[in-house]
Amino acid sequence: MRVHGADAVSFLQGQLSNDVTKLATAQPLLAGLHNPQGRAIAVLRLVAPAPDDIVAILPRELAAPVVARLSKFVLRAKVKLSETDAPLDIDPEQRRALDIEQGIPQVYAATSEVFVSQMLNLDAVGGIAFDKGCYTGQEVIARAHYRGRMKRRMQRFRSTSAITLAPGDTGTLRDGRTFRVVDAVQRSDGRCEFLAVAALVAGETTPSEPGAALVDAEPLPLPYSLPG
């Protein structure tokens, strides 16, 4: 998605969870677009190829809905939003595998408006600025931050046998914890490495959804610490 115009920064500043004023030309900025309930509509990688010109990288399936949603708030702002093709520096599947390894969340059509921001660890990977002004969903996200520990967060797993998982899929781990897949990638041996939101502590479970499969998976470390 391309955001172009004299008000590009100030417009996105009022819509996204991160401080867009800190966007530098050479350094991408991770940010979330949320609904009023603090649930992530999309996760964006922002880059600024030129002054007053911002490109937001997100899954193609969400580009049109995000452009349409944000366009409702343009009003008199000097900004134009459009879909655009960004040049790939890297193979999409390779990028996906790296994001999973690094614990970077992504949102797809199947999971849009499903996860509260902190469930995706956006606070842990620098995707939320708690000292900036208001934006959609800010009140809920701030309340969750100052209230204390989240019981369910995104974690990294690897299945012990061949299995196919996709964003939005649900399942139950061997310790009884239920999970919902954030992102997943298939390994060459058929096993699946995936990010999923689940209870942090065994025993803190939620009711299984109908059809949720039992998945034997080993936990893998994240390259960052979780708040709280």
N, C-alpha and C positions, 0 to 999 in steps of 0.2 A: 504494500500500500504506500502511495506517495502522498505526502502532506506538504503542500507548497504554498508559500505566501509570507507576507510580512509578519503575520500573527501565528505562524506555524508552531513556534515554541510555546507561546502563551496559551494557545488553544489546547495543545496536548497536555500542558501543565495542569489544566483544569479537568482533564479526563483520565489521566493515567496515574498509577501508584508511585512512580519514581519521580525524582526531580529532573525534569527535562532540561532545565537551565544548565545542568552539568554535562549535557551531551557534548562530547568533543568529536571532532572530525575523524580522528584515528581510532577512537575507542567506542565500540558498541555499548549501548545502555539497555539493560533488561528492564521491562516494565509490564505491569498487568493492567488490562482493561476490565473493570468489574461492574456488576449490576448493583443496585442500591442495597442488596443484602450481602454485599462483600464477596460474592461468588465470581470466579474468574470467567469472563467471556472469552478472553484470548490472552496469550502471553506473547509480547512483542519484543523483537530485537531492533532497537533503533540505531540508525546510522545517519550521519549528516554529510552527504557528499558535497554540499555547498551551502552558503548562508541562506537562510529562509527555505531550505529544502531538506526534508527529512524523509527517509525511507524506513518503513516499519516492515520487518520480515516476519512472516507468520505462515501457517499452512494455507495453501491455495484455497482449500474448501471454506476457509473462514474469511477470505479477503473481501468478497462481495458483501456478506452480512455485516462485517465490521465497518466497511465504508458507509453502508446504508445507515447503520446505527449512529455513527459519529456525525454524519451529515445533518442529522436532526438538530444538533447542538451548535452548528456553525453560526447561525443567525447573521449578525453583521460583521463577524470576524473576517479579516482579509486572509482567507485560506481556502485552498481547493484540495479536495481529497479524490483520489482515483486509484484504481487497481493498476499495478505495473509489474513487469517481470524483472526480478533482480538477477544479475549474473551470478552463477554458482562458482564459488571458490572451492567447492568441495562437493563430492557426491552426497545426495540427500540421505541415503542410508548410512553412509559413513558418519555424517553429521549427527544423525539420530543415535547411532551407537556411542559416539563421543559424549553427547548430551546425557545419555543414560549413565555412562561411566562417571560423569562429573556431577550427576544428580541435578541436572538442570531440567525443570519441568517444561512440558508443552501441553497445550490445550487443542483439542480437535473438535469436530462437529459433535462427536459422540459424548464429549465430556464438557462442552461449553456450558457454563452456569451450573456445574455440578459441585465443584470444590471451592470451599472458602480459601482465600488467598494463602493463609498460613498452613493449610493442609498441603499445599504444593511447595512449601518451604521457600516461598518467594522472599520472606524476611531473612532467611539464612543465606540466600545467594545474591543479596544486594538488589532485589527487585522492588523494594518498598522504601520510601523515605518518610519516616515518621515525623520529621520536622518541617515538612512542606505544608502548603495550604490545602484547602479542601479539594476533593475530587470525588467522583461517584463511588460510593461504597466505603469512603474513608472512615466514617463513624464506626461502622461494624468492625473494620479491620483494626482500627486503633483500640477499640474496646477489647478485642481478643488479645491484642498485644499487651496491654497493661493489666488485664485480668489475671494472666498467668499461663501456665503450661497447657498446651494443646494435647488432648488425649490421642488424637489421630493425626498422623503426619505421613508424608511421602517417604517411603523407604525403598531400598534397592534389593532385588532378589535375583536368584538364578535357579531355574527349575532343575531338578535332579534327573529328569528324563525328558524325552522329546515331547514337546507340547507347543501349541500355537496360541498366543494370546494377543489381543488387540486393545487399544484404548477403549475404556468403558466396560470391558469384561469384568465380571465379578467371580470370586472364588473364596475358598476357605483353606487356610494353611493347616498343617498338621497339628499345630498347637491350639487350634480352635479359632484363631483370629480370622475375621473376614476381611477381604480387601477388594479394592476397585483399581483396575489398571490405569495408570496415567500414560505410560508409553512403554513400548516393548520392541525388541529386535530379536530376530532369529539367528542363532549361532550356527556355524557350519556343521556341528554335530547334532543338530535338531533341537537342542535345548534352547530355552528362552531366557534372555536376560531382560528384566523389566523393573520399572518404577511403579509402585502402587501405594495408595493410601491405606493404611491399616493402623490398628491400635499399637501404641508404642510398647505396651506391657501385655504379656499373655494374661488372659482372664478378662481384660477389658474388651469384650466383644460386642458386636451388634448383630441383630438377627440376620441370618443368611437370606439372601434373595432367592426366589425360586429358580432352580436350574444352576445355582452356583456350584462349580465343580470343586472337588477336593484336589488341591495342588500341593505336591511335595516340592518344596523349594528351600534353598539355603539362603540366609541373609548375607548380604555383601556390604562392606563399609561404604559410607559416603565420604567424600573428601572434605567435608566441613562438619562442624558441630551444630546440633540443633539447639535453638534457644530454650532455656529452662531445663 
